[in-house]
Amino acid sequence: LISNANQKLALLPRLAESLSSRIVLNPSTQPSENDWDVYIETLLVQGKRSEAIEALHKIQCTPMPGSEDGAGDSSVMPRIDDEDTIHNHVGSMLPYTQRKKFERLARISYEMDRFDASAGYYKELLGAFPDQWSYWQG
């Protein structure tokens, strides 16, 4: 009975990855921050760090304050026409931010011993948020 339960638990991350990938990888949808977080967490739980980094690179996100290089995309912001838009939208409408994207890329790169890549992401973050002490420690 216990081994049967463990087998079922082992399937949950793969099932969650499959379901969440249908949302974030579908070109006809505009995934929210929560959708991407669920997908990336399912990859990380399974030890798929390289795939998580690839997924993070695919995310269109809002720009960081003071970024002139165009790395963020201001067209990512959802259009809210009226109350009907909010009531008919399932889940969050917030897009992924470039700040959060770089934070995750830096952390995962560090965990994979890709120190140069991690340092590059922290450098970008420090350019926009120089008072954030954790970026200096990263």
N, C-alpha and C positions, 0 to 999 in steps of 0.2 A: 504494500500500500504506500509506504514512504517513497520507494524508488519510482513508483508510478507518478506520485505528486512531484518529485524532483524532475522527472522527464517533462512533465507539463510545464513546470516553471522554466525549464531551459528553453522552451519554445517561445515564451512570451516576448523576449527582446527581438527575436527574428520576426514575429508576427507584428509587433509594434513598428519595426523598421519598414516592413512591407506596406502596412497601412499608411504610415506617415509619408513614405516616399511617393505614394499616389497623389498626395496633395502638393508636396513641394517640387516634385519633378514634372508635374503636369503643366505644359506651357499655357494652357487656357485658364489657369488659376493664378491668383496673386497671393502667395502665402504670407501669413503674418509672422511676426516675431515668434509667437508661441508655436506655430507650425514648424518653423525651422528649429527651434529649441528642442522640441520633441524628437524630430528626426536626428539631430546631431547627438542628443543624449542616447538614443537607441544605438547609434554607431559606437559611441564611446563605451557603453556598458558591455558591448561585445568585443571590445579591444580593437576596433577598426579605426585607429587614429588617422591613418593616411586617407581613408575614405571621408572622414570627418573634415579634414583639411580641404579636400577636393570640394566637398559640399559647401564649406564656408566661402571658398573662392567663387562659387556660382551665385551667391546671394547678392542681389541688387539691394543696396542699402542707402540710407540717407547720409548726406555728407557730414563730416566733422566740422565743428566751428573753425573758421579760419583756413579751411583747405582750399587752395587755389588750383590744385592739380586735377580737379574733377574726378577724384577717385570715388566720391559718393555721387548719388544720382537723385537730384531733387524731384524728378518725375515719379519717384517711387511712392511718394505720399499718396494715400488713397483720397479719392474725391468723395466728399460727403455732400450730397445734394439737399437732403432734408432728413427729417426724423425717420422716414421709411427706410433710408439707407442703413441706419443703425439698427433698426428693429429686424430687418431681414438678413443682416449679416451674421453668420455663425462665427463665434469666437472673437478674438481681438482684431482690430483693424490697424494696429500699429505695425509699421514696417521695421525691419531689422536696421539697427543703427551701425554706422561704420565703426563707432567706438566699441560697441559690443563685439563686432566681428573681429577687430584687431585684438581685443583682449583675449578672446577665445583662441585665435590663431597663435598669439604669443604663448599662451599657457600650454596648448597642445604641442607646439613646436618645442618648447622647453622640455616637456615630458618625453619627447622623442629624441632628445639630445641634439636637436637642431638649433644650436645656440645662436648662430649667426642670423637665422631667420627670426628667431624670437627677439633678438636684440633690435632688429630692423622694425618689427612691429611696435616694440616699446618706444623706440625712437620717434616713430610717427605719432604715437599716443602722447608722448611728452611734448611734442611740438604744439599740440592742440590743448593739452591739459598739464602744464608744467607744475601745478601745485599738487597733483595726485601722487602722493608719496609711494604708493604701491608700484607705480610704473618705474620709479627710480630703483626700487628694490629688485624688480623683475629682471 
